[in-house]
Amino acid sequence: MNDRGADLIVGVGCAVLAVLLVLRIGQALRTGEVPLYRTRLTRAEAGNPRFYALLGVNVLAFVAMFVVAADLIFGLGLRGR
């Protein structure tokens, strides 16, 4: 497999993970629970600042995954070779 094929496979994988993160963020906003490894942290247990900070971490992870996926799929040249 050449480099372009590997980039496409990894890019599609990153895109799928980015979509899953968006679903996770949406579910957390609807239910008020953030999944943390084997437990779930509710907004009432954590308080609003900590809850939204954890959501912010998930949003940053989504943005990173989305940028990596776009770079690998569309060849934007964001990484040096």
C-alpha positions as CSV (number, residue, x, y, z in Angstrom):
1,M,0.0,0.0,0.0
2,N,1.4,3.4,-0.9
3,D,1.5,6.5,1.4
4,R,-1.7,8.0,-0.1
5,G,-3.7,4.9,0.6
6,A,-2.5,4.7,4.2
7,D,-3.3,8.4,4.6
8,L,-6.8,7.8,3.4
9,I,-7.4,4.9,5.7
10,V,-6.1,6.7,8.8
11,G,-8.0,9.9,7.7
12,V,-11.3,8.0,7.5
13,G,-10.6,6.4,10.9
14,C,-10.0,9.9,12.4
15,A,-13.2,11.2,10.8
16,V,-15.2,8.3,12.3
17,L,-13.7,9.0,15.7
18,A,-14.5,12.7,15.3
19,V,-18.1,11.9,14.6
20,L,-18.2,9.6,17.7
21,L,-16.9,12.5,19.8
22,V,-19.6,14.8,18.5
23,L,-22.2,12.2,19.4
24,R,-20.6,11.9,22.9
25,I,-20.7,15.7,23.4
26,G,-24.3,15.9,22.3
27,Q,-25.3,13.1,24.6
28,A,-23.4,14.8,27.5
29,L,-25.3,18.0,26.9
30,R,-28.7,16.3,26.7
31,T,-28.3,13.9,29.6
32,G,-25.9,15.9,31.8
33,E,-23.5,13.0,32.1
34,V,-19.9,12.8,30.9
35,P,-18.4,9.3,30.5
36,L,-15.0,9.0,32.2
37,Y,-13.4,5.7,31.6
38,R,-15.6,3.2,33.5
39,T,-17.7,5.8,35.4
40,R,-20.1,8.6,34.4
41,L,-19.8,12.0,36.0
42,T,-23.0,14.0,36.3
43,R,-23.3,17.7,36.2
44,A,-24.7,17.7,39.7
45,E,-21.7,15.7,41.1
46,A,-19.1,17.8,39.3
47,G,-20.6,21.2,39.3
48,N,-21.0,23.4,36.2
49,P,-17.4,24.6,35.8
50,R,-15.8,21.1,36.0
51,F,-18.6,19.6,33.8
52,Y,-18.1,22.2,31.1
53,A,-14.3,21.9,31.4
54,L,-14.6,18.2,30.6
55,L,-16.8,19.0,27.7
56,G,-14.2,21.5,26.5
57,V,-11.6,18.8,26.5
58,N,-13.8,16.7,24.4
59,V,-14.4,19.6,22.0
60,L,-10.6,20.1,21.7
61,A,-10.2,16.4,21.0
62,F,-12.9,16.7,18.3
63,V,-11.2,19.7,16.7
64,A,-7.8,17.9,16.7
65,M,-9.3,14.7,15.2
66,F,-11.2,16.7,12.5
67,V,-8.1,18.6,11.5
68,V,-6.0,15.4,11.3
69,A,-8.8,13.7,9.2
70,A,-9.1,16.7,6.9
71,D,-5.3,16.9,6.4
72,L,-5.0,13.2,5.6
73,I,-8.1,12.9,3.4
74,F,-7.7,16.1,1.4
75,G,-3.9,16.4,1.5
76,L,-3.9,20.0,3.0
77,G,-0.2,19.8,3.7
78,L,-0.5,20.8,7.4
79,R,2.2,18.4,8.4
80,G,5.7,18.7,7.0
81,R,7.3,15.8,5.1
